[in-house]
Each structure stands twice: as structure tokens, then as C-alpha cells.
Amino acid sequence: MKITIMEDEHQFDIAGAWRIIGQMMAKPDAVIGLSTGQTTGNMHKIVSDIYAQYPFDTSKVTIFNVDELTNLERSYPGSCYTMIYEQLVKNLNMPEENFIMPPTRSDDFDSECVKFEKALEERGGADLQMLGIGWNGHIGINQPGTPFERQTWVSPMDPIFEARVRRETHVSDDYPLGGLTRGVVNIMQTRKIVLIAKGKAKAEVIRKALFGPVTTDLPASVIQLHPNCEVLLDREAAADIQELL
Ligand code: GLP
């Protein structure tokens, strides 16, 4: 596991953007997994800005997001589809059929999970996963306690995040919100993982994930077992591991 610590948040965003662009340049038909959230918004904007200035071939690139909210409209601004589309896909002049996402609504999410994985497999499987980490160590929407062998599924949500989505969308409590997420094992099968975190709120979970025991109680700890993983941090997110390096 390689750990890269950037001086500040902006340098972190730029470094993350180049991980994405570098993968597209190294392999023009790369299959690239992204994550939504506060960690990645600026990073994706930087990719779009660099592309606008120095366009490169994106005609064969495939993009997907590691997870998606379920039981909301896809057009909801907080859906992963809409975020990734707005931040990146629409700016890259890539064929829209190369943006692979599960639906937000379905009567049969089990078969949608299988279809999502199959679509990625047909394109040769994921080359890169830019992987965010939740405050409680979740990856994708795999919450603490999720078995590592779990395949892509609809997981219960992080309660704090769920409360925020409900507030913003006025979805009532008796309406089931879920999160379709690649399973831990599917994420681990990606050829390269870049775990990304910035800000001091992530410092403690980063220390536990990188230097604590590998345990399903903290799903992100599984990346210690990945043969090709880089951890990209800013100084604040790295604050609790400095003395361990
Ligand atoms: C959400 C997303 C994850 C993301 C994580 C971190 O739960 N489903 O994919 O990695 O939270 O988000 P943030 O970057 O906003 O801290």
C-alpha cells in the first residue's frame, strides 16, 4: 500500500484528478469507478477543466459510480447518476452508453445488481476505483458489519447520510431508502484502488483503516489486503498517521 500525502486540499484535488486522467491515457478503453460526495466534487471539476483545455480521446472510456441511491428519482440532484453526469460525464465528450449506472428505481434490484456487474465485466472489469471512505469506515454503501464476500447489493444506508437525504428530498420515514453498492468483494476485484480522503474529520478513520485490524467492523480496512492500492490524502486526513509512517 502506497500512501501519498498532499500539502493541502487543492493539491489533493489536483492529484486525484490526475489519477483519473492518467488511467484514461494509459488505457484509452479503461473502466473507471468513481465515488460521489464532498471528497470528489472539486476533483471531478478539475478533470473536466483539464479536458476542456487539453482534450484527449475519451471515445472508449467507461465510467461508473461505486454506488447509487435507490427509491428516488434519478434526476434528484443528489443521485449519484446526476452528480457524476454533471461533474464529469457530460463534459468529457464520451458516448453516454459508456456511463454505466444501475437504475434508482426498480421492482427487482437483485437482477439490477447482477446486470450492473455484468455490464462492467463485459467491458473487461474495473481498472480503477477512486474510493471514498465514510466517517464510520464504509466504502461504497457497505456499512460496518457487511461481510467481505458480499456481492453488489442494496445495503441499508449510513443513518446520518440517510437523514440528510430525507431532509433534502422530503422523503418520509416510512418510505424505504436504500443504497445500491458494489459489494466489498467486487470493489476488491478492481485492478487498482485509490482510497481518497481529505479533511480532519477523516483523520481517525484513516488511521484505523490503514493501521488497525482488518475487520468487517470497518469495511475500508479490507484495502490493506489489496495488491495494488494507493491511499491519497491531504495533510489533515493524514494527521493521525504521521507518527506511524
Ligand atoms: C457516501 C457515498 C460514498 C462516499 C462516502 C464519503 O456514503 N455513498 O461513496 O465515498 O459517502 O463521502 P464524502 O466524500 O462526502 O465524505
Residues whose N, C-alpha, C, O or C-beta is under 5 A from the ligand:
A	BS01	GLP	S35 T36 G37 Q38 T39 T40 D67 G132 I133 G134 G140 I141
